[in-house]
Amino acid sequence: MLYRQHENNVIGNENFLSYIQNRLRNLKKQKQVLMDTQRQAYEFLQIYKNELSKEDKRVVYEFANLRNRNWFQRRYIIFTRGYLKTGLIRNLGVFLIV
């Protein structure tokens, strides 16, 4: 299958520098998405806590309660629990906003 790239593409036309600039401009939005995801994790835990293993409960609980941890603890939990994204730049962004 062939792929045709042109300047009006919505996806795939962003160079590395513009990708970084876009991410930095939208840090507040990305932080809100992370907070929303943490709230979803909390609700998930409340609904399914009786069906989850002890370890699964702990993993979800730690993610849902990241906002209640200090600066160092949040980053440590993200790294050790594997709450990471794909790619170095995206993970640096996570460490900036968390």
N, C-alpha and C positions, 0 to 999 in steps of 0.2 A: 504494500500500500504506500502511495506517495503522499507526502505532506507538503502543502504549498504555504509558504510564509510570505506575508506582505505587510506593509506599514499600517494597515487598518485592522489587523488582527487584535482581538480583545485579549487573547491568551497567547503567551509565548513571544510577545514582542517587547518585553521589558528587559533592559540590560541590567547588569549587576548593580551599578551605581543608582539607577532610578529605583530599583527594588529596595535598596537600603534606605534611600531618602523617603520612599513611600512608607516603609515600616516605622521610621523615626517620626514622621508626621502623624502617624496614627497610633502612637503609644497609648494615649488615653482610651481610645476605642478598644485596643487589644487588652488593656487592663480590665475594662468592663466585661469583655467576653470571658476572660479568665474568672472574674468574680461570679458571673452568671453560671459558668460551668461548675464552680465550687458549690453554688446554691443547688444546682441540679444534683450534684453528688450527695448533698445532705438529704434532699428529698428522696433520692433513690435509696439511701440507707434507711430512712424511716419506713419506706414501703416494703423493702425486701430484706430487712435485717434478720428475720426469722429463717430466711432461705439461704443466707450466705454463710460460708465457713467463717471461723474465727479470724483467720488470716485475711480473707477478703473484706470482712468488716473493718479490720484495722487499716487496710490500704485505703478504702473509700473514706473512712473517718479522717485519716491523716490529710487526705487531699481536701476534703470538705472544710477542714478546720485550719488550713494554711494561714488564713488571714489573722488567726489568733496567736500565731507564732512570731518570734522576733525575726529580724532581718537574716541572721545567720541560720537559724533553724529552718526557715522557709527554703532557702537554697539547698541546705543539706538534705532535707526531705525530698525535694524535687529530684536531686541527683541520685540519692541512694534508692529511692522507690521507682526510679525510671519514668517519672512524669515528664518525659522529654519529647520534643518534636523531632522531625527529620531535618538534618542539616545544622551545621555549626551556627550560622547566622540566626536562624530561627530560635535556637536554644539560647544564644546570647540575648536575644530579645526577651525570652521568658525570664531569664535571670535579671534583666533590667526592670521588668514590670512587676515581678512578684514581691 
